[in-house]
Amino acid sequence: MATLVLQTVGSVVGGMVAGPLGAMAGRALGGLAGAAIDNALLGGGSDAPKVVEGPRLKEIDGLTST
């Protein structure tokens, strides 16, 4: 949620300061800041990398192309 808010604020402020290019830069910087805040608040609180494991493909007989 912070990402959306800070992107909008960055776009408006950047647009007022430097026109269309400033709006794009402000939106990008606002998005980065918002993503960092969202990750800190909702990211799970662990600095350890997530390990995702799932089913593995054992045979590839059905995956051939003709």
Number of C-alpha atoms within 10 A of each C-alpha: 9 17 21 14 14 22 24 18 17 23 25 18 17 21 18 12 13 13 13 14 13 18 22 18 18 24 25 18 18 23 22 15 17 19 18 15 16 14 14 12 11 9 11 8 9 8 7 6 6 7 5 5 6 5 5 6 6 6 7 7 6 6 7 6 4 3
